[in-house]
């Protein structure tokens, strides 16, 4: 039988309430050793990040290698960011989940403030990165989606497809994504529901 909307809303309220109650009584992230929220939200990095805020994790598979190298030069030489290049370090064939996971773990651990991953379409890398606890990865393809991913969704990992986005547009997207602040308010409430669902699933598994 179909699930009523009122039932869905009730379940989500219960999940969010349990998550918020646990966060009020539990020690902070450093003491507990884990967190259900993204590093951006926990550390209060609601605004854009600058070169002084920390490193950017950057990765790709073989299909995104050339665009990764272009963006690495752009980030370091023109924008002044420090970049952690997790690979791939050449254009040899590889599996994108390995490098998406490396980017995601660098962000989730707090080693890097944001992450960027490039493959052929950007979709698979977003799926892989979002399996890492605390990561909010968004696959974007234009200026509107990068702005939305930050302002509305608080994304801390950006994925792109080298067959979808050209070099010039990719540079513009990266610059805007890093500079766009998280909107908070109603958007934070919605993102917390996403994170609460992650916590519930992990508790059951």
GROMACS elastic network, one bead per residue, 0.5 to 0.9 nm:
[ bonds ]
;  ai    aj funct       b0    kb
    3     6     6  0.84838   500
    3     7     6  0.68215   500
    3     8     6  0.72787   500
    4     7     6  0.53168   500
    4     8     6  0.66499   500
    4     9     6  0.89293   500
    5     8     6  0.50783   500
    5     9     6  0.62226   500
    5    10     6  0.85671   500
    6     9     6  0.51496   500
    6    10     6  0.60965   500
    6    11     6  0.86449   500
    7    10     6  0.50706   500
    7    11     6  0.62013   500
    7    12     6  0.86527   500
    8    11     6  0.52059   500
    8    12     6  0.62425   500
    8    13     6  0.86388   500
    9    12     6  0.51493   500
    9    13     6  0.61281   500
    9    14     6  0.86332   500
   10    13     6  0.51024   500
   10    14     6  0.62493   500
   10    15     6  0.87018   500
   11    14     6  0.51048   500
   11    15     6  0.62398   500
   11    16     6  0.86845   500
   12    15     6  0.50218   500
   12    16     6  0.61014   500
   12    17     6  0.84103   500
   12   193     6  0.71133   500
   12   196     6  0.82790   500
   12   197     6  0.79172   500
   13    16     6  0.51804   500
   13    17     6  0.59370   500
   13    18     6  0.84829   500
   13   193     6  0.85104   500
   14    17     6  0.50898   500
   14    18     6  0.61074   500
   14    19     6  0.85502   500
   15    18     6  0.52143   500
   15    19     6  0.61603   500
   15    20     6  0.86504   500
   15   193     6  0.79408   500
   15   196     6  0.61482   500
   15   197     6  0.70608   500
   15   199     6  0.86551   500
   15   200     6  0.70029   500
   16    19     6  0.50380   500
   16    20     6  0.60633   500
   16    21     6  0.84395   500
   16   192     6  0.73628   500
   16   193     6  0.61232   500
   16   195     6  0.87771   500
   16   196     6  0.56415   500
   16   197     6  0.81247   500
   17    20     6  0.52215   500
   17    21     6  0.60224   500
   17    22     6  0.85191   500
   17   196     6  0.89581   500
   18    21     6  0.51136   500
   18    22     6  0.61326   500
   18    23     6  0.86535   500
   18   196     6  0.85175   500
   19    22     6  0.51902   500
   19    23     6  0.62690   500
   19    24     6  0.87921   500
   19    36     6  0.88198   500
   19   195     6  0.89313   500
   19   196     6  0.60809   500
   19   199     6  0.75834   500
   19   200     6  0.84298   500
   20    23     6  0.50916   500
   20    24     6  0.62915   500
   20    25     6  0.88702   500
   20   196     6  0.86641   500
   21    24     6  0.52661   500
   21    25     6  0.65256   500
   21    26     6  0.85804   500
   22    25     6  0.53702   500
   22    26     6  0.58134   500
   23    26     6  0.52163   500
   23    27     6  0.75905   500
   23    28     6  0.79483   500
   24    27     6  0.80808   500
   26    29     6  0.88614   500
   26    31     6  0.89612   500
   26    32     6  0.75529   500
   27    30     6  0.79215   500
   27    31     6  0.57086   500
   27    32     6  0.58010   500
   28    31     6  0.54387   500
   28    32     6  0.61297   500
   28    33     6  0.84095   500
   28    34     6  0.88128   500
   28    35     6  0.84111   500
   29    32     6  0.52092   500
   29    33     6  0.57223   500
   29    34     6  0.56487   500
   29    35     6  0.56629   500
   29    42     6  0.83697   500
   30    33     6  0.54624   500
   30    34     6  0.74454   500
   30    35     6  0.88524   500
   31    34     6  0.82876   500
   32    35     6  0.77007   500
   34   133     6  0.88021   500
   34   134     6  0.89767   500
   35    38     6  0.77181   500
   35    39     6  0.86478   500
   35    42     6  0.87650   500
   35   133     6  0.78123   500
   35   134     6  0.68237   500
   35   199     6  0.89664   500
   36   133     6  0.65905   500
   36   134     6  0.54864   500
   36   195     6  0.60260   500
   36   196     6  0.73342   500
   36   198     6  0.72634   500
   36   199     6  0.60823   500
   37    40     6  0.82388   500
   37    41     6  0.66035   500
   37    42     6  0.64344   500
   37   133     6  0.80943   500
   37   134     6  0.51034   500
   37   135     6  0.80029   500
   37   192     6  0.76702   500
   37   195     6  0.61507   500
   37   196     6  0.86019   500
   38    41     6  0.55179   500
   38    42     6  0.63422   500
   38    43     6  0.86138   500
   38   107     6  0.86002   500
   38   108     6  0.68966   500
   38   133     6  0.80655   500
   38   135     6  0.57010   500
   38   136     6  0.68956   500
   38   154     6  0.84815   500
   38   155     6  0.85347   500
   38   156     6  0.73640   500
   38   195     6  0.82879   500
   39    42     6  0.50974   500
   39    43     6  0.57853   500
   39    44     6  0.82070   500
   39    45     6  0.79794   500
   39   107     6  0.72606   500
   39   108     6  0.63232   500
   39   109     6  0.79176   500
   39   110     6  0.63576   500
   39   113     6  0.75019   500
   39   114     6  0.89928   500
   39   134     6  0.69444   500
   39   135     6  0.80707   500
   39   156     6  0.79302   500
   40    43     6  0.55354   500
   40    44     6  0.61200   500
   40    46     6  0.65655   500
   40   113     6  0.71832   500
   40   114     6  0.82139   500
   40   154     6  0.75428   500
   40   155     6  0.83861   500
   40   156     6  0.66831   500
   41    44     6  0.51983   500
   41    45     6  0.60866   500
   41    46     6  0.65382   500
   41   154     6  0.77045   500
   41   182     6  0.87936   500
   41   188     6  0.88244   500
   42    45     6  0.76089   500
   43    46     6  0.84226   500
   44    47     6  0.82894   500
   45    48     6  0.74013   500
   45    49     6  0.75218   500
   45   113     6  0.86942   500
   45   181     6  0.82455   500
   45   182     6  0.82987   500
   46    49     6  0.87319   500
   46   154     6  0.78780   500
   46   180     6  0.88745   500
   46   181     6  0.54218   500
   46   183     6  0.75689   500
   46   184     6  0.77078   500
   47   178     6  0.89284   500
   47   179     6  0.72812   500
   47   180     6  0.65914   500
   47   182     6  0.60723   500
   47   183     6  0.86195   500
   48   150     6  0.89857   500
   48   176     6  0.88497   500
   48   177     6  0.79032   500
   48   178     6  0.54879   500
   48   180     6  0.50012   500
   48   182     6  0.79143   500
   49    52     6  0.78549   500
   49    53     6  0.59500   500
   49    54     6  0.81332   500
   49   113     6  0.77861   500
   49   114     6  0.83694   500
   49   178     6  0.56673   500
   49   179     6  0.59805   500
   49   180     6  0.82747   500
   49   181     6  0.83707   500
   50    53     6  0.54825   500
   50    54     6  0.77198   500
   50    79     6  0.86767   500
   50    80     6  0.84917   500
   50    81     6  0.72941   500
   50   178     6  0.75696   500
   50   179     6  0.75269   500
   51    54     6  0.62820   500
   51    55     6  0.74254   500
   51    56     6  0.88766   500
   51    79     6  0.74880   500
   51    80     6  0.57763   500
   51    82     6  0.66961   500
   52    55     6  0.85142   500
   52    80     6  0.89262   500
   52    81     6  0.77472   500
   52    82     6  0.87897   500
   53    81     6  0.89446   500
   53   113     6  0.71659   500
   54    81     6  0.77998   500
   54    82     6  0.69475   500
   54    83     6  0.87806   500
   54   111     6  0.81044   500
   54   112     6  0.61424   500
   54   113     6  0.57948   500
   54   114     6  0.85348   500
   55    81     6  0.66433   500
   55    83     6  0.52788   500
   55    84     6  0.64650   500
   55   111     6  0.74392   500
   55   113     6  0.60135   500
   55   114     6  0.73601   500
   55   115     6  0.87672   500
   56    75     6  0.87067   500
   56    81     6  0.71395   500
   56    82     6  0.63339   500
   56    84     6  0.60291   500
   56    85     6  0.84389   500
   56   106     6  0.88790   500
   56   107     6  0.83653   500
   56   111     6  0.89081   500
   56   112     6  0.54177   500
   56   113     6  0.60556   500
   56   114     6  0.51697   500
   56   115     6  0.55005   500
   56   116     6  0.74158   500
   57    82     6  0.88616   500
   57    83     6  0.59102   500
   57    85     6  0.61415   500
   57    86     6  0.69516   500
   57   102     6  0.84779   500
   57   103     6  0.55240   500
   57   104     6  0.82338   500
   57   106     6  0.65202   500
   57   107     6  0.71545   500
   57   111     6  0.85881   500
   57   112     6  0.59007   500
   57   113     6  0.78529   500
   57   114     6  0.62969   500
   57   116     6  0.61457   500
   57   117     6  0.81918   500
   57   157     6  0.88249   500
   58    68     6  0.72770   500
   58    71     6  0.87217   500
   58    72     6  0.75482   500
   58    83     6  0.66819   500
   58    84     6  0.60106   500
   58    86     6  0.61317   500
   58    87     6  0.75836   500
   58    99     6  0.89732   500
   58   103     6  0.63697   500
   58   114     6  0.88198   500
   58   115     6  0.58511   500
   58   117     6  0.58605   500
   58   118     6  0.83002   500
   59    64     6  0.84506   500
   59    65     6  0.81316   500
   59    68     6  0.67750   500
   59    84     6  0.84842   500
   59    85     6  0.59512   500
   59    86     6  0.52728   500
   59    87     6  0.51741   500
   59    88     6  0.65968   500
   59    99     6  0.58719   500
   59   100     6  0.68304   500
   59   102     6  0.77591   500
   59   103     6  0.62587   500
   59   115     6  0.81452   500
   59   116     6  0.64373   500
   59   118     6  0.64183   500
   59   119     6  0.87828   500
   60    63     6  0.74599   500
   60    64     6  0.51686   500
   60    65     6  0.55747   500
   60    66     6  0.89095   500
   60    67     6  0.85002   500
   60    68     6  0.62987   500
   60    86     6  0.81334   500
   60    87     6  0.62158   500
   60    88     6  0.58637   500
   60    89     6  0.88381   500
   60    96     6  0.68522   500
   60    99     6  0.61873   500
   60   100     6  0.73357   500
   60   116     6  0.84489   500
   60   117     6  0.53700   500
   60   119     6  0.56191   500
   60   125     6  0.88603   500
   61    64     6  0.54088   500
   61    65     6  0.60125   500
   61    87     6  0.76043   500
   61    88     6  0.58977   500
   61    91     6  0.78065   500
   61    92     6  0.84381   500
   61    93     6  0.74360   500
   61    94     6  0.59879   500
   61    95     6  0.64401   500
   61    97     6  0.85605   500
   61    98     6  0.85955   500
   61    99     6  0.67798   500
   61   100     6  0.85326   500
   61   117     6  0.84380   500
   61   118     6  0.68022   500
   61   119     6  0.53947   500
   61   120     6  0.80529   500
   62    65     6  0.50779   500
   62    66     6  0.81340   500
   62    88     6  0.69091   500
   62    90     6  0.73456   500
   62    92     6  0.57357   500
   62    93     6  0.53814   500
   62    94     6  0.61685   500
   62    95     6  0.82576   500
   62    96     6  0.81320   500
   62   119     6  0.73244   500
   62   120     6  0.85050   500
   63    66     6  0.76550   500
   63    67     6  0.85831   500
   63    91     6  0.75716   500
   63    93     6  0.81848   500
   63   118     6  0.78989   500
   63   119     6  0.54174   500
   63   120     6  0.52265   500
   63   121     6  0.89969   500
   63   161     6  0.85318   500
   63   162     6  0.68629   500
   63   163     6  0.82780   500
   64    67     6  0.54536   500
   64    68     6  0.60132   500
   64    69     6  0.87223   500
   64    91     6  0.85501   500
   64   117     6  0.83133   500
   64   120     6  0.59812   500
   64   121     6  0.89545   500
   64   160     6  0.85773   500
   64   161     6  0.71007   500
   64   162     6  0.53858   500
   64   163     6  0.83934   500
   65    68     6  0.50243   500
   65    69     6  0.62648   500
   65    70     6  0.87036   500
   65    87     6  0.84016   500
   65    88     6  0.69001   500
   65    89     6  0.78429   500
   65    90     6  0.69646   500
   65    91     6  0.59166   500
   65   118     6  0.75836   500
   65   119     6  0.78429   500
   65   162     6  0.86512   500
   66    69     6  0.51868   500
   66    70     6  0.63292   500
   66    71     6  0.87418   500
   66    90     6  0.88792   500
   66    91     6  0.77857   500
   66   162     6  0.84920   500
   67    71     6  0.61583   500
   67    72     6  0.85101   500
   67   118     6  0.75327   500
   67   162     6  0.64901   500
   67   166     6  0.83150   500
   67   167     6  0.65556   500
   67   170     6  0.82502   500
   68    71     6  0.51102   500
   68    72     6  0.60076   500
   68    73     6  0.86727   500
   68   116     6  0.88253   500
   68   117     6  0.79773   500
   68   118     6  0.66628   500
   68   162     6  0.89314   500
   69    72     6  0.50172   500
   69    73     6  0.63651   500
   69    74     6  0.86162   500
   70    73     6  0.54176   500
   70    74     6  0.62921   500
   70    75     6  0.87370   500
   70   167     6  0.73832   500
   70   171     6  0.85250   500
   71    75     6  0.59229   500
   71    76     6  0.84555   500
   71   167     6  0.81113   500
   71   170     6  0.77380   500
   71   171     6  0.65715   500
   71   174     6  0.82122   500
   72    75     6  0.51772   500
   72    76     6  0.61208   500
   72    77     6  0.82004   500
   72    83     6  0.70404   500
   72    85     6  0.80485   500
   73    76     6  0.53238   500
   73    77     6  0.54984   500
   73    78     6  0.73896   500
   74    77     6  0.55235   500
   74    78     6  0.51546   500
   74    79     6  0.64481   500
   74    80     6  0.83915   500
   74    81     6  0.89298   500
   74   171     6  0.72366   500
   75    78     6  0.59530   500
   75    80     6  0.60655   500
   75    81     6  0.53974   500
   75    82     6  0.75975   500
   75    83     6  0.74254   500
   75   171     6  0.86534   500
   75   174     6  0.86131   500
   75   175     6  0.84197   500
   76    79     6  0.58226   500
   76    82     6  0.60906   500
   76    83     6  0.68962   500
   77    80     6  0.57288   500
   77    81     6  0.79245   500
   78    81     6  0.84054   500
   79   175     6  0.82024   500
   83   112     6  0.86550   500
   84   103     6  0.88592   500
   84   106     6  0.87203   500
   84   112     6  0.78416   500
   85    88     6  0.80911   500
   85    89     6  0.81191   500
   85   103     6  0.86866   500
   86    89     6  0.79568   500
   86    99     6  0.68003   500
   86   102     6  0.64181   500
   86   103     6  0.67371   500
   86   106     6  0.89462   500
   87    90     6  0.77694   500
   87    99     6  0.66060   500
   87   102     6  0.86618   500
   88    91     6  0.71620   500
   88    92     6  0.79536   500
   88    94     6  0.78657   500
   88    99     6  0.72110   500
   89    92     6  0.84812   500
   90    93     6  0.89066   500
   91    94     6  0.85880   500
   94    98     6  0.83103   500
   94    99     6  0.89345   500
   95    98     6  0.59620   500
   95    99     6  0.74925   500
   96    99     6  0.54689   500
   96   100     6  0.60741   500
   96   101     6  0.85229   500
   96   118     6  0.85509   500
   96   119     6  0.66807   500
   96   124     6  0.74878   500
   96   125     6  0.62814   500
   96   128     6  0.83749   500
   97   100     6  0.50019   500
   97   101     6  0.59130   500
   97   102     6  0.85161   500
   97   124     6  0.74157   500
   97   125     6  0.60680   500
   97   127     6  0.85426   500
   97   128     6  0.55104   500
   97   129     6  0.76957   500
   98   101     6  0.53226   500
   98   102     6  0.64096   500
   98   103     6  0.89561   500
   98   128     6  0.84410   500
   99   103     6  0.62757   500
   99   104     6  0.85155   500
   99   117     6  0.76922   500
   99   125     6  0.82088   500
  100   103     6  0.52201   500
  100   104     6  0.61280   500
  100   105     6  0.86275   500
  100   116     6  0.86571   500
  100   117     6  0.61065   500
  100   118     6  0.83390   500
  100   124     6  0.87391   500
  100   125     6  0.53309   500
  100   126     6  0.75359   500
  100   127     6  0.88480   500
  100   128     6  0.61111   500
  100   129     6  0.53902   500
  100   159     6  0.87092   500
  101   105     6  0.59853   500
  101   106     6  0.84871   500
  101   125     6  0.82459   500
  101   128     6  0.63925   500
  101   129     6  0.54442   500
  101   130     6  0.87631   500
  101   131     6  0.82647   500
  101   132     6  0.72099   500
  102   105     6  0.52698   500
  102   106     6  0.62323   500
  102   107     6  0.88122   500
  102   129     6  0.84741   500
  103   106     6  0.52428   500
  103   107     6  0.65223   500
  103   108     6  0.87549   500
  103   112     6  0.87323   500
  103   114     6  0.87166   500
  103   115     6  0.57670   500
  103   116     6  0.70808   500
  103   117     6  0.69017   500
  103   129     6  0.75414   500
  103   157     6  0.79601   500
  104   107     6  0.52545   500
  104   108     6  0.60340   500
  104   109     6  0.85092   500
  104   114     6  0.88287   500
  104   115     6  0.68027   500
  104   116     6  0.88612   500
  104   117     6  0.89197   500
  104   128     6  0.85597   500
  104   129     6  0.52706   500
  104   130     6  0.77729   500
  104   131     6  0.87331   500
  104   132     6  0.63682   500
  104   133     6  0.87762   500
  104   134     6  0.87841   500
  104   135     6  0.63771   500
  104   136     6  0.89386   500
  104   137     6  0.82985   500
  104   156     6  0.88291   500
  104   157     6  0.70420   500
  105   109     6  0.58563   500
  105   110     6  0.84317   500
  105   111     6  0.84536   500
  105   112     6  0.89938   500
  105   129     6  0.82911   500
  105   132     6  0.68299   500
  105   133     6  0.86145   500
  105   135     6  0.82804   500
  106   109     6  0.54882   500
  106   110     6  0.64860   500
  106   111     6  0.52703   500
  106   112     6  0.55336   500
  106   113     6  0.83805   500
  106   114     6  0.84517   500
  106   115     6  0.76813   500
  107   110     6  0.52189   500
  107   111     6  0.60083   500
  107   113     6  0.58749   500
  107   114     6  0.58230   500
  107   115     6  0.62266   500
  107   134     6  0.85269   500
  107   135     6  0.73078   500
  107   156     6  0.74189   500
  107   157     6  0.77142   500
  108   111     6  0.76789   500
  108   112     6  0.80408   500
  108   113     6  0.87245   500
  108   132     6  0.74413   500
  108   133     6  0.69906   500
  108   134     6  0.56775   500
  108   135     6  0.60446   500
  108   156     6  0.89520   500
  109   112     6  0.76231   500
  109   134     6  0.88950   500
  110   113     6  0.63596   500
  110   114     6  0.89133   500
  112   115     6  0.71179   500
  113   156     6  0.75469   500
  114   155     6  0.86578   500
  114   156     6  0.51422   500
  114   157     6  0.58136   500
  114   158     6  0.81080   500
  114   178     6  0.79957   500
  115   137     6  0.86716   500
  115   156     6  0.63873   500
  115   158     6  0.62150   500
  115   159     6  0.84260   500
  116   156     6  0.86528   500
  116   157     6  0.55961   500
  116   159     6  0.57501   500
  116   160     6  0.79436   500
  116   174     6  0.83761   500
  117   122     6  0.76295   500
  117   125     6  0.68729   500
  117   126     6  0.82268   500
  117   129     6  0.89445   500
  117   157     6  0.75174   500
  117   158     6  0.63000   500
  117   160     6  0.65530   500
  117   161     6  0.87906   500
  118   121     6  0.79037   500
  118   122     6  0.59931   500
  118   125     6  0.74052   500
  118   158     6  0.84580   500
  118   159     6  0.55911   500
  118   161     6  0.57148   500
  118   162     6  0.66242   500
  119   122     6  0.52822   500
  119   123     6  0.81856   500
  119   124     6  0.79400   500
  119   125     6  0.68641   500
  119   159     6  0.77903   500
  119   160     6  0.66045   500
  119   161     6  0.51859   500
  119   162     6  0.61357   500
  119   163     6  0.83727   500
  120   123     6  0.84027   500
  120   124     6  0.88508   500
  120   160     6  0.77872   500
  120   162     6  0.50499   500
  120   163     6  0.54633   500
  120   164     6  0.76370   500
  121   124     6  0.74372   500
  121   125     6  0.84995   500
  121   139     6  0.86257   500
  121   159     6  0.86656   500
  121   160     6  0.64255   500
  121   162     6  0.64101   500
  121   163     6  0.61684   500
  121   164     6  0.63255   500
  121   165     6  0.87717   500
  122   125     6  0.55597   500
  122   126     6  0.63806   500
  122   127     6  0.89506   500
  122   138     6  0.88473   500
  122   139     6  0.56637   500
  122   140     6  0.76454   500
  122   141     6  0.86215   500
  122   158     6  0.88198   500
  122   159     6  0.51107   500
  122   162     6  0.77519   500
  122   164     6  0.85426   500
  123   126     6  0.52477   500
  123   127     6  0.64180   500
  123   128     6  0.88296   500
  123   138     6  0.86624   500
  123   139     6  0.59762   500
  123   140     6  0.89025   500
  123   159     6  0.73964   500
  123   160     6  0.76770   500
  123   161     6  0.76007   500
  124   127     6  0.50624   500
  124   128     6  0.62451   500
  124   129     6  0.86258   500
  124   139     6  0.89625   500
  124   159     6  0.89687   500
  125   128     6  0.50418   500
  125   129     6  0.59943   500
  125   130     6  0.84431   500
  125   137     6  0.86252   500
  125   139     6  0.81373   500
  125   159     6  0.64929   500
  125   160     6  0.84137   500
  126   129     6  0.51690   500
  126   130     6  0.60406   500
  126   131     6  0.88057   500
  126   136     6  0.87488   500
  126   137     6  0.54681   500
  126   138     6  0.60606   500
  126   139     6  0.58426   500
  126   157     6  0.81705   500
  126   158     6  0.77892   500
  126   159     6  0.59120   500
  126   160     6  0.86371   500
  127   130     6  0.53708   500
  127   131     6  0.68007   500
  127   137     6  0.79220   500
  127   138     6  0.89665   500
  127   139     6  0.89667   500
  128   131     6  0.54871   500
  128   132     6  0.76230   500
  128   137     6  0.89684   500
  129   132     6  0.57338   500
  129   133     6  0.89236   500
  129   135     6  0.67560   500
  129   136     6  0.78760   500
  129   137     6  0.62081   500
  129   157     6  0.77921   500
  129   159     6  0.89706   500
  130   133     6  0.73291   500
  130   134     6  0.81592   500
  130   135     6  0.56164   500
  130   136     6  0.60439   500
  130   137     6  0.56914   500
  130   138     6  0.86441   500
  130   157     6  0.88670   500
  131   134     6  0.88558   500
  131   135     6  0.76601   500
  132   135     6  0.57828   500
  132   136     6  0.87923   500
  133   136     6  0.87219   500
  133   195     6  0.88820   500
  133   198     6  0.76343   500
  133   199     6  0.86867   500
  134   195     6  0.75904   500
  134   198     6  0.86549   500
  135   155     6  0.77263   500
  135   156     6  0.64926   500
  135   157     6  0.69443   500
  136   153     6  0.77993   500
  136   154     6  0.71586   500
  136   156     6  0.55224   500
  136   157     6  0.61528   500
  136   158     6  0.86644   500
  136   195     6  0.89195   500
  137   149     6  0.85685   500
  137   155     6  0.55622   500
  137   156     6  0.61639   500
  137   158     6  0.57088   500
  137   159     6  0.69471   500
  138   145     6  0.86478   500
  138   146     6  0.81005   500
  138   149     6  0.62403   500
  138   150     6  0.88886   500
  138   153     6  0.85276   500
  138   155     6  0.61453   500
  138   156     6  0.81135   500
  138   157     6  0.63765   500
  138   158     6  0.52537   500
  138   159     6  0.60030   500
  138   160     6  0.86056   500
  139   145     6  0.82386   500
  139   146     6  0.84038   500
  139   149     6  0.85359   500
  139   157     6  0.86685   500
  139   158     6  0.61045   500
  139   160     6  0.57401   500
  139   161     6  0.81977   500
  140   143     6  0.81560   500
  140   144     6  0.84943   500
  140   145     6  0.53221   500
  140   146     6  0.56994   500
  140   149     6  0.78205   500
  140   158     6  0.70283   500
  140   159     6  0.63702   500
  140   160     6  0.57907   500
  140   161     6  0.82763   500
  140   173     6  0.85620   500
  141   144     6  0.83173   500
  141   145     6  0.65046   500
  141   146     6  0.75243   500
  141   159     6  0.87846   500
  141   160     6  0.64404   500
  141   161     6  0.74958   500
  141   164     6  0.68113   500
  141   165     6  0.61762   500
  141   169     6  0.88499   500
  141   170     6  0.83999   500
  141   173     6  0.82636   500
  142   145     6  0.55725   500
  142   146     6  0.65048   500
  142   147     6  0.88543   500
  142   165     6  0.77139   500
  142   169     6  0.74373   500
  142   170     6  0.82413   500
  142   173     6  0.67174   500
  143   146     6  0.53292   500
  143   147     6  0.62417   500
  143   148     6  0.86326   500
  143   169     6  0.82157   500
  143   172     6  0.76321   500
  143   173     6  0.56880   500
  143   176     6  0.75456   500
  143   177     6  0.84659   500
  144   147     6  0.53039   500
  144   148     6  0.61737   500
  144   149     6  0.85958   500
  145   148     6  0.50230   500
  145   149     6  0.59460   500
  145   150     6  0.86844   500
  146   149     6  0.50842   500
  146   150     6  0.64834   500
  146   151     6  0.86615   500
  146   155     6  0.89881   500
  146   158     6  0.80250   500
  146   173     6  0.64149   500
  146   174     6  0.80998   500
  146   176     6  0.72080   500
  146   177     6  0.55100   500
  146   180     6  0.85263   500
  147   150     6  0.54625   500
  147   151     6  0.59820   500
  147   152     6  0.80781   500
  147   173     6  0.85654   500
  147   176     6  0.70531   500
  147   177     6  0.62618   500
  147   180     6  0.64195   500
  147   181     6  0.87737   500
  148   151     6  0.52170   500
  148   152     6  0.53292   500
  148   153     6  0.68478   500
  148   154     6  0.86759   500
  149   152     6  0.58501   500
  149   154     6  0.62406   500
  149   155     6  0.55066   500
  149   156     6  0.88773   500
  149   158     6  0.84629   500
  149   177     6  0.80602   500
  149   182     6  0.87077   500
  150   153     6  0.54247   500
  150   155     6  0.51956   500
  150   156     6  0.78195   500
  150   177     6  0.66489   500
  150   178     6  0.84864   500
  150   180     6  0.60696   500
  150   181     6  0.63033   500
  150   182     6  0.53649   500
  150   183     6  0.77923   500
  151   154     6  0.60851   500
  151   155     6  0.83969   500
  151   180     6  0.65852   500
  151   181     6  0.57752   500
  151   184     6  0.77620   500
  151   187     6  0.78624   500
  152   155     6  0.84589   500
  152   182     6  0.65176   500
  152   183     6  0.59887   500
  152   184     6  0.76729   500
  152   186     6  0.87067   500
  152   187     6  0.52958   500
  152   188     6  0.78819   500
  152   190     6  0.86974   500
  152   191     6  0.82527   500
  153   182     6  0.73017   500
  153   183     6  0.83407   500
  153   187     6  0.66926   500
  153   188     6  0.77886   500
  153   190     6  0.80990   500
  153   191     6  0.61917   500
  154   181     6  0.79638   500
  154   182     6  0.52423   500
  154   183     6  0.78362   500
  154   184     6  0.83942   500
  154   187     6  0.83151   500
  154   188     6  0.80271   500
  154   191     6  0.74874   500
  155   158     6  0.70610   500
  155   182     6  0.84080   500
  158   174     6  0.83064   500
  158   177     6  0.80294   500
  160   163     6  0.89136   500
  160   164     6  0.77063   500
  160   165     6  0.70950   500
  160   170     6  0.81126   500
  161   164     6  0.51415   500
  161   165     6  0.60176   500
  161   166     6  0.89625   500
  162   165     6  0.54286   500
  162   166     6  0.67877   500
  162   167     6  0.82783   500
  162   170     6  0.87749   500
  163   166     6  0.75273   500
  165   168     6  0.83425   500
  165   169     6  0.63576   500
  165   170     6  0.60013   500
  166   169     6  0.54689   500
  166   170     6  0.59501   500
  166   171     6  0.87089   500
  167   170     6  0.50101   500
  167   171     6  0.62834   500
  167   172     6  0.87963   500
  168   171     6  0.53536   500
  168   172     6  0.65577   500
  168   173     6  0.87741   500
  169   172     6  0.50805   500
  169   173     6  0.60615   500
  169   174     6  0.86101   500
  170   173     6  0.50131   500
  170   174     6  0.61136   500
  170   175     6  0.85951   500
  171   174     6  0.52687   500
  171   175     6  0.62503   500
  171   176     6  0.86443   500
  172   175     6  0.52951   500
  172   176     6  0.61847   500
  172   177     6  0.85116   500
  173   176     6  0.52102   500
  173   177     6  0.59207   500
  173   178     6  0.85618   500
  174   177     6  0.50603   500
  174   178     6  0.61544   500
  174   179     6  0.85821   500
  175   178     6  0.54183   500
  175   179     6  0.63134   500
  175   180     6  0.87416   500
  176   179     6  0.51177   500
  176   180     6  0.59530   500
  177   180     6  0.54286   500
  177   181     6  0.85421   500
  178   181     6  0.81905   500
  181   184     6  0.88891   500
  182   187     6  0.82169   500
  182   188     6  0.83594   500
  183   186     6  0.82019   500
  183   187     6  0.63217   500
  183   188     6  0.74762   500
  184   187     6  0.51462   500
  184   189     6  0.77656   500
  185   188     6  0.53463   500
  185   189     6  0.66211   500
  185   190     6  0.89978   500
  186   189     6  0.51002   500
  186   190     6  0.64364   500
  186   191     6  0.87663   500
  187   190     6  0.51470   500
  187   191     6  0.61840   500
  187   192     6  0.85541   500
  188   191     6  0.50163   500
  188   192     6  0.59965   500
  188   193     6  0.86038   500
  189   192     6  0.51688   500
  189   193     6  0.65130   500
  190   193     6  0.51293   500
  190   194     6  0.66396   500
  190   195     6  0.89100   500
  191   194     6  0.50292   500
  191   195     6  0.63484   500
  191   196     6  0.85465   500
  192   196     6  0.59265   500
  192   197     6  0.85692   500
  193   197     6  0.62348   500
  193   198     6  0.86821   500
  194   197     6  0.52899   500
  194   198     6  0.65414   500
  194   199     6  0.89344   500
  195   198     6  0.50015   500
  195   199     6  0.63421   500
  195   200     6  0.87507   500
  196   199     6  0.50115   500
  196   200     6  0.62140   500
  196   201     6  0.86576   500
  197   200     6  0.50984   500
  197   201     6  0.62058   500
  197   202     6  0.86185   500
  198   201     6  0.52613   500
  198   202     6  0.62102   500
  198   203     6  0.86309   500
  199   202     6  0.51897   500
  199   203     6  0.61420   500
  199   204     6  0.87794   500
  200   203     6  0.51390   500
  200   204     6  0.64341   500
  200   205     6  0.88597   500
  201   204     6  0.52526   500
  201   205     6  0.63092   500
  202   205     6  0.52196   500
